[in-house]
Amino acid sequence: MPLLRILALAVTLALGALAAERASADEAQVSAAIQKFATADGFSGVEATIQELGAIGDPLAVRALRALGENELKVTPDGAVVIEGADALLDPVTGETVAEKGPRLERIRIKNSIRSMIDETISALTLRAADPVVRMSAADTIFAAADPEQLEPVQAALAAEQDPDVRRRLEQAVAAIQLASSDDPEIIRASIEVISQRGDQAALGVLLGYRNQATGEMADAADEGIEAIETRLAMWQAGQNIWYGISLGSVLFLAAIGLAITFGVMGVINMAHGEMVMLGAYTTFVVQETIRNSFPWLFDWSLLIALPLAFLVAGFVGLIMERGIIRHLYGRPLETLLATWGVSLILQQAVRTIFGPNNREVGNPSWMSGAFELGEMSITWSRLWIVCFALFVFVALLFAINRSSLGLQMRAVTQNRRMASAMGIRTPWVDALTFALGSGIAGIAGVALSQIDNVSPNLGRGYIIDSFMVVVFGGVGNLWGTLVGGLTLGVANKFLEPYAGAVLGKILILVFIILFIQRRPRGLFALKGRAVE
Amino acid sequence: MISVRKTALAAATALSTLTLALSAQAQETIKVGILHSLSGTMAISETTLKDVMLMLIEEQNKKGGLLGKQLEAVVVDPASDWPLFAEKARELISGNGVDVVFGCWTSVSRKSVLPVFEELNSILFYPVQYEGEESQRNVFYTGAAPNQQAIPAVDYLMNEEGVERWVLAGTDYVYPRTTNKILEAYLQAKGVAPEDIMINYTPFGHADWQTIVSDIKAFGSAGKKTAVVSTINGDANVPFYKELGNQGVAATDIPVVAFSVGEEELAGLDTAPLEGHLAAWNYFQSVEADVNAEFIEAWKTFAGAERVTNDPMEAHYIGFNMWLKAVEAAGTTDADAVIDSLIGVTVPNLSGGYSAMMPNHHITKPVLIGEIMDDGQFSIVYETPGLVPGDAWSDFLPDSKDLISDWRKPMECGNFNVATGKCGGKGS
């Protein structure tokens, strides 16, 4: 018995030593292969080295491959391959610090086809990774690539897999590979079944790809699968259109809401409204630039800091405009139009002179970048936040107008200027503050728009016509009208766009508004009473 | 008192001498007109070209000018207003008496000045890639014709990335429409089925790309490798690329190759999500050549360290040097003499080779394909083996395939129809 135990121990030890030796042998092999990147001859040399790493099949290579894909794999002047970390040079296999960060690192150049190759190689190597999320994305990459050579490793990984979600993805990957390579009608039928149950756009892509070369019964089976997926996707498509419409609508609403106050409430045709939006966007740029240079850790807060500043900057310019120009022109709409048009040109050229004619880069804070999937819809965070922000602005403005004393005075002056004046309200100041409020709101709209549009001197131009359209359509002098008007136009535009195209869609919307105004000259929500006259 | 009067007298004399000297010098300059928008929508692109011309003229003056005279730049601002281009061109030629004009960006602005240059018999250098289908005696096209940009780019995607399905997306005006017409004919000639081509146009300054990007995604998931060929112009590019990045369309899934996006346009963008998307040009700032390094350094000293160089700037560099050489050869700035001596002139381009002016008033250029990198520059992934001569009349459009252009004597015709053997076809 003791003898047996000793024997067993000896065998275990020997096996262990053998395994350790193999591991280090693999590590040396991987390390040597990675080193070849330094001498790789052009793109084909890099491709050959990646293939070699894939053939070794050791997950140790994943770190270096990831770095290569992210342009962080560099060659030092003395020909060593390293990963350029945040503040040091790292070993491409172990990830340990090997040297201080030095100058003149040469990047290993890659291109799209190499990027796909890297993704596929990494997937093959991470099929057994510890993290289920990594395994799942590996399975998805293999699903899309459907490379017959991966069939055996995937099947082996499937046999060992415990997690039910990852199992399903692996089964789908197997089905995609078999669909691409097998001739057996039974296997193909089963594969089509598995893939059509997946039901997303990637699955549709695989089935359509198969359908292109299939014949007879198999083609019918594929058609069935395709139809099932398409029916499902069509529903999501409608949902997606509504969402796009709401998000476009909220952008229109944001651009127009300041105008709803200056034009809607005060009756001033302010052609420089778009430039107030632009000033807000440039304020965001200046804030971000300051933060980048002096307080980089504040970057994610940059938009929140920019909001009050943009309100003040645009509001202040608005105040000067009202006091300097517009108040002399009340009751003369044509002159107001021309004067504010002139102001808009002056503001544009001033910004062009100060900041240059080029687009300025306004970054997205991390919480506004990227997208998330909701079923088959992808919703981008920036759009979602803009919708929320638009609603917030609306509620805040509604509150300010209905509950604050300035709001009360504003409404009083709009409804009956002489009576308000007789009650002791300083109507000129109320006019000035109202105009400043409208301009300030346009400024904060600029902060939001800087996230999705160009920050250039022409930014405002693109929104002025849309803004007037929304205000006129929604009904002059009514915030609710602007909200409903903006959202209606947004949704209508997005439902027309897939069928009519962007150009024709826009024309149709214009025609619709013209017809609508013919029937209801006061817009959706018309103000009633003497005030209108 | 006397001393004051003396000083005043001396000052007056000095001043008058100076004025005389100045006016004498003014008589001896050669005037170069610069016709680029400095305000309005196109200012974003055209201001840079005005700056590069000022730099080139300043450098040439340091080298001693031309024909023993100094060059003098005359800058006007047509303000992105197409009819105003014609007025300003007339003002430059008849009013200021310039001998050559470097200018225009959009095709419509070029079309607007054509009659003026013809009538007053002057010379225009046009530096921007355009749709072709034109060859005019007074105009020299230093930008790319479609066969020097669009066709090689499509070839690259077809051969190197195995693309089988195509989205042709453009802004709705003449350059994208003509280019897409040529590309559609070319792709179909290469055996691409009509249902594998999707064409989409958007208005100028289009800002909401959600639907189109998701359409492209859907079109791209039909089991065939898909690419987008983008002739989207100007400002609309920024929201387009932002939307691509946000919706996660990576270059490895659906690459976008653009013909109007250069270093200048990328300056307003966070390029990290765009890595791997492509652009086709005849020059990139990242070209490795000594002459390019010198040019970039001169430009940064002249205009500022953060400025970038781009393809139309190279076109002006080539055009300006060609004009200098032709004037020296002709020994005069007289338009007829210079127009004749320009053909065949060969000057260095910035990618380390030479460009020649051909009889059809287009030039030879290399075609480069670059991938966007995270620092806003391009990594060059492909270069045509030799120079590609610009073709004024596309071989893929039915009504222009029989036309050729040759401004040498005795033909002297911009649209000679080889089928009928007569001068005059489309565009006459």
Interface residues (C-beta under 8 A of the other chain):
Chain A: F43 N71 R109 K111 N112 S113 R115 S116 D119 Q201 A202 L204 G205 V206 L207 L208 G209 Y210 R211 N212 Q240 N241 Y244 S247 L248 V251 Q348 Q349 R352 G356 P357 N358 N359 R360 E361 G363 N364 S369 G370 A371 S378 T380 W381 S382 R383 I452 D453 N454 V455 S456 P457 N458 R461 G462 N493 K494 E497 P498 G501 A502 V503 K506
Chain B: L38 S39 T41 A43 I44 T47 E160 E161 D172 N200 Y201 T202 P203 G205 H206 A207 D208 Q210 T211 I212 S214 D215 K217 A218 G220 S221 A222 G223 K224 D235 V238 P239 K242 E243 N246 Q247 G248 A251 T252 P255 E264 E265 A267 G268 L269 D270 E275 G276 L278 E371 M373 D374 S379 V381
